[in-house]
Amino acid sequence: MEDGRLGLPSASSWRRYELCPGSFQLEQEARALGQEAHQASTVASERGDKIHLALADEGIELSESENETAEFLRERADDQIKRIFGDEPVKILKEHRFWLQLGGRPVASGQFDRVIYTDRIALVQDYKTGWAEPDPAETNAQLKFLSVVVAMNLGHVTEVIAQIISGPFGVTETRFNLSELAHAYNDIVGTLRKLRDPQAPFNPSPEACQFCPAVNICQAVKDLILPIARLQHKALPDGERASQLLTECELLENHINSIRDYYAEKLLGDESYMIPGWTMEQGPPRRIVTDWHTARERLEEYIDSGDLNGAESYKIIAIEKALGKKLRLRGTELKAKLAEILNGLLEEKYPEKSLKRIKDQ
Ligand code: SF4
């Protein structure tokens, strides 16, 4: 595997392994069958990867917004180093993978974003670049795993502090002394034992299945969502059954999206791959204004400043509506006039292709 996990369990999936021990063996099966789900990178994951590389000083070029996020996270993370270590000299490791060894053999690994350490203390920092609220450090299974492998690989430390560093959700922190590390280690070894059990149980839940690479071939999920289609109530249920139904809907939604993603990726990646009646279609482009300051100066010739201020979000559609009202233009004429006024300031951005049914088939 390209990412260095060598097909062994890794920290980033630890929460899923805890929730659904059967998922580790099934993900190997999905991989062997070429049926892995959630493999395509998304705009958000590519952005996250770039920011992580920049934070590891890999000299990567970032957009203005990516750079802002990276700088903000760096500053927030550096503040924590000052708070914890003060002026004490520290060593730093970045984007490094540590292995958990049992009986002299590597059995699982975890890659951390940054570890800052002295002879006594190690601080593990994990950057989160997205808008989804991360599991707080106190209950974060990935951080628990990382803390244990850091302690085992930096044998002298007697305390590990682990932090999630996020823009929107701030910093969360947890601490492990030696006895807590021993407890976490036993917990991890217990989970590893369950993963290897040929009878490892499957426990479908939205949290476990959301990013599971095995979701497309998982019978446990299919069994759970089947009853939704057979719902024989005259009216939708309330109470506990409503809660269960909504959970099943979430699983079903995730499962359907994952099936669509799988075929979209195949059609995009292999020109000779065909699915009768289906294709990847390019949606219409979105118009983007590249310089709103100049655009506003030009538009003020046609649209009252009051109306322009009213379109404060500067949505093209709102500007176009105001211009159409003023010049009594509609449709393609209106579009052409706006393009003429904003000549050189408009760009067309195409969305990613999406899976579409071919009409009449
Ligand atoms: S899809 Fe869900 S139930 Fe199936 S293996 Fe993955 S986590 Fe477990």
Residues whose N, C-alpha, C, O or C-beta is under 5 A from the ligand:
A	BS01	SF4	C20 G22 S23 L26 F202 N203 P204 S205 A208 C209 C212 A214 V215 C218 A220 V221
